[in-house]
Structure formats: structure tokens, C-alpha cells
Amino acid sequence: MPMDLHCKFSSLEIKRLSRRIVLKFCGFNTLLLSINPVLAAPMPEMKEPEVIRTLKLASGVRFQEIIEGEGPEAQEGDTVEVNYVCRRSNGYFVHSTVDQFSGESSPVILPLDENQIIKGLKEVLIGMKVGGKRRALIPPSVGYVNENLKPIPDEFGPRRSLFSHANEPLIFEVQLLKVL
């Protein structure tokens, strides 16, 4: 069978193509398709990407406004209800009030008082509006400086992980649900 094909197409010579030639050919075809509107698919209108800026506070806390809320702002001395996800700075998960599988949440109630909540998280929550969401990098100097500061996970494993890495920065993603 191979002999028959060779005989029928003896004038056709197949050479090995270099990768560069193939890529040039593909690029050339793409250029042709974009020039000729009949051959090209319509291009969707592109929007400018939304830039999320990071704000750095004097304490070293950095945060990004992910979603700006529309409700009342949290003020110093208020009590707030929040959902959060806490991770170590290397991305390892520590604790969350939202179950990643079911989506069920068990929000925590935190007083915005430096003696009861970690200072860095308090700074992130002050000025935040209900419905808002922020991502923050909290340095250890304004993090868990003692073991009585909230939020503290109830489970042993996350609590142990949190306190054994208290000298590392933490990443909190916080959603403000209510100002009480």
C-alpha cells in the first residue's frame, strides 16, 4: 500500500517543517483573518480592566477594596458582624467563617476595640461600608500580639496554626455584613 501512494504522488514531496515556519504561517493567517472582516469572527467590545489599588496605612497594614459596600460605615467603638478568610502570607489556609464546600457561613461578631480585636483588622474594618469586602495584609506587629485578641478559631488545629505562625504576616479577606 505505501508503494501505491508513493507512485501516485511521486511529484509531491513532503519535507519536515520547522517550528518557526509553522508559527509564521499561523501568524500570517491570523493577520489575514483580522484584516478581512468576512473571514474573521466579530471581536467583542473590550472594557478597560478595573484597577484595584492597594492602600498602605501607617501601621504597615495594606488593603485592597474588592467590593465597596453601600450601607453604613463602621466606626471606632462599633460592634460589627463579619465573614472572613484568614491565610498565612504564603497562601496556606488558616481559618474561615464560610465553608468552602457548602457555602454556609457562621459570621463572627467583633467589637472595634484594640483590646479585643487584632489592631490591623480593626484598621481595615474602620471606614468600611456594610456589604463591602476588603483583602488585607496584616503585619505581625499589629496582628496576634497576644492570644486573647479576636477573631480566634474555635477548632484546635486552626487556632494552633494561627498562634504558631503569629510572627508572620496574615492575609485576611473580610466582608462586612452588619454594623450593630
Disulfide bonds with the S-S distance in Angstrom:
none
